[in-house]
């Protein structure tokens, strides 16, 4: 296997973070400081996934790039919605973004000629260590956010003056 370009490494690590943190954010209680702190890291990772995807074009632009564009729009709408106090709209766009990322991952993982299956065949230990490392980062981020939230009152999700 040849060297993997840095943009693909960034894309894969950020996508792993998004995929592993997503269920924790969706299933845990909302509107606390931990959810907000983890949400900020999740959005940052999602932005890294989307932006990096535009430099990954083995066959030109594809529907996956369209999904990245749509996801960027969804992030803006979701953040605007929660700042305006529209929790249901925020939740819908965030869960939809997560499901879109899950669909893109499934496509990338199950196409036999894709990089993920190739790496699983040629470098299973590297893939396993990377997945475990990302899971560890998610776990540490979750523990740090929960501990920080336990020490502070819940901040208002609305901007001052709104």
C-alpha positions as CSV (number, residue, x, y, z in Angstrom):
1,X,0.0,0.0,0.0
2,X,1.3,3.4,-0.9
3,X,1.5,6.4,1.4
4,X,-1.9,7.8,2.2
5,X,-2.2,11.6,1.5
6,X,-2.6,13.8,4.6
7,X,-6.0,15.1,3.4
8,X,-7.3,11.6,3.5
9,X,-5.8,11.0,7.0
10,X,-7.5,14.2,8.3
11,X,-10.8,13.3,6.6
12,X,-10.8,9.7,8.0
13,X,-9.8,10.7,11.6
14,X,-12.4,13.5,11.7
15,X,-15.1,11.2,10.2
16,X,-14.3,8.6,12.8
17,X,-14.7,11.2,15.5
18,X,-18.1,12.3,14.0
19,X,-19.3,8.7,13.7
20,X,-18.3,7.6,17.2
21,X,-19.4,10.8,19.0
22,X,-22.7,11.1,17.1
23,X,-24.7,8.5,19.0
24,X,-23.4,9.8,22.4
25,X,-24.7,13.3,21.4
26,X,-28.0,12.0,20.0
27,X,-28.8,9.6,22.9
28,X,-27.7,11.5,26.0
29,X,-29.7,14.2,27.6
30,X,-29.6,17.6,25.9
31,X,-29.2,21.2,26.8
32,X,-26.4,20.7,29.3
33,X,-22.9,22.1,29.1
34,X,-21.4,18.7,28.2
35,X,-23.7,18.4,25.2
36,X,-22.8,21.9,24.1
37,X,-19.0,21.4,24.5
38,X,-19.1,18.0,22.7
39,X,-21.3,19.6,20.1
40,X,-18.7,22.2,19.3
41,X,-16.1,19.5,18.8
42,X,-18.5,17.5,16.7
43,X,-19.3,20.4,14.4
44,X,-15.5,21.2,14.1
45,X,-14.9,17.6,13.1
46,X,-17.8,17.6,10.7
47,X,-16.4,20.8,9.1
48,X,-13.1,19.0,8.7
49,X,-14.8,16.1,7.1
50,X,-16.8,18.2,4.7
51,X,-14.0,20.6,3.7
52,X,-11.4,17.9,3.3
53,X,-13.7,15.9,1.0
54,X,-13.4,18.6,-1.7
55,X,-9.7,17.7,-2.0
56,X,-10.5,14.0,-2.4
57,X,-11.6,13.5,-6.0
58,X,-10.2,10.3,-7.5
59,X,-12.9,10.4,-10.3
60,X,-13.8,14.1,-10.1
61,X,-16.7,15.5,-8.0
62,X,-19.4,13.0,-7.0
63,X,-22.6,12.8,-5.1
64,X,-20.5,12.6,-1.9
65,X,-19.3,16.2,-2.6
66,X,-22.9,17.2,-2.9
67,X,-23.6,15.6,0.5
68,X,-20.6,17.6,1.9
69,X,-22.1,20.8,0.6
70,X,-25.5,20.0,2.0
71,X,-24.0,19.0,5.3
72,X,-22.2,22.4,5.5
73,X,-25.6,24.1,4.9
74,X,-27.2,21.9,7.6
75,X,-24.5,22.9,10.1
76,X,-25.2,26.5,9.6
77,X,-29.0,26.0,9.9
78,X,-28.6,23.8,13.0
79,X,-26.4,26.3,14.8
80,X,-28.7,29.2,13.9
81,X,-31.7,27.2,15.0
82,X,-30.3,26.4,18.5
83,X,-29.1,30.0,19.0
84,X,-32.7,31.1,18.2
85,X,-34.1,28.5,20.6
86,X,-35.5,26.2,18.0
87,X,-34.5,22.9,19.6
88,X,-36.5,20.6,17.4
89,X,-35.1,22.1,14.2
90,X,-31.6,21.9,15.6
91,X,-32.1,18.3,16.6
92,X,-33.5,17.4,13.2
93,X,-30.6,18.9,11.2
94,X,-28.0,17.4,13.5
95,X,-29.4,13.9,13.4
96,X,-29.9,14.2,9.6
97,X,-26.2,15.3,9.3
98,X,-25.1,12.3,11.3
99,X,-27.2,9.9,9.2
100,X,-25.8,11.4,6.0
101,X,-22.3,10.9,7.4
102,X,-23.2,7.3,8.3
103,X,-24.5,6.7,4.8
104,X,-21.3,8.1,3.2
105,X,-19.2,5.9,5.5
106,X,-21.3,2.8,4.6
107,X,-20.8,3.6,0.9
108,X,-17.0,4.1,1.4
109,X,-16.7,1.0,3.6
110,X,-18.7,-1.4,1.4
111,X,-17.3,-0.5,-2.1
112,X,-14.7,-3.2,-2.4
113,X,-12.3,-1.0,-4.4
114,X,-12.5,1.8,-1.8
115,X,-9.7,2.8,0.5
116,X,-11.3,1.5,3.6
117,X,-11.6,-2.1,2.4
118,X,-8.1,-2.0,0.8
119,X,-6.6,-0.8,4.1
120,X,-8.5,-3.5,6.1
121,X,-7.0,-6.1,3.8
122,X,-3.5,-4.7,3.7
123,X,-3.1,-3.0,7.1
124,X,-5.6,-4.5,9.5
125,X,-3.5,-3.6,12.6
126,X,-3.2,0.0,11.5
127,X,-6.9,0.3,10.9
128,X,-7.7,-1.4,14.3
129,X,-5.2,0.8,16.2
130,X,-6.6,4.0,14.4
131,X,-10.2,3.1,15.3
132,X,-9.3,2.4,18.9
133,X,-7.3,5.6,19.1
134,X,-10.2,7.7,17.8
135,X,-12.6,5.8,20.2
136,X,-10.2,6.7,23.0
137,X,-10.2,10.4,22.0
138,X,-14.0,10.4,21.9
139,X,-14.1,8.7,25.3
140,X,-11.7,11.3,26.8
141,X,-13.6,14.2,25.2
142,X,-16.8,12.8,26.6
143,X,-15.4,12.4,30.1
144,X,-13.8,15.8,30.1
145,X,-17.0,17.5,28.9
146,X,-19.2,15.7,31.5
147,X,-16.8,16.6,34.3
148,X,-16.7,20.2,33.2
149,X,-20.5,20.3,33.0
150,X,-20.8,18.9,36.5
151,X,-18.8,21.8,37.8
152,X,-20.7,24.6,36.1
153,X,-24.3,25.7,35.8
154,X,-26.1,25.2,32.4
155,X,-25.5,28.2,30.2
156,X,-28.3,29.7,28.3
157,X,-28.4,28.6,24.7
158,X,-29.9,31.9,23.6
159,X,-27.7,34.9,22.9
160,X,-27.9,37.9,25.3
161,X,-30.7,40.2,24.3
162,X,-32.7,37.7,22.3
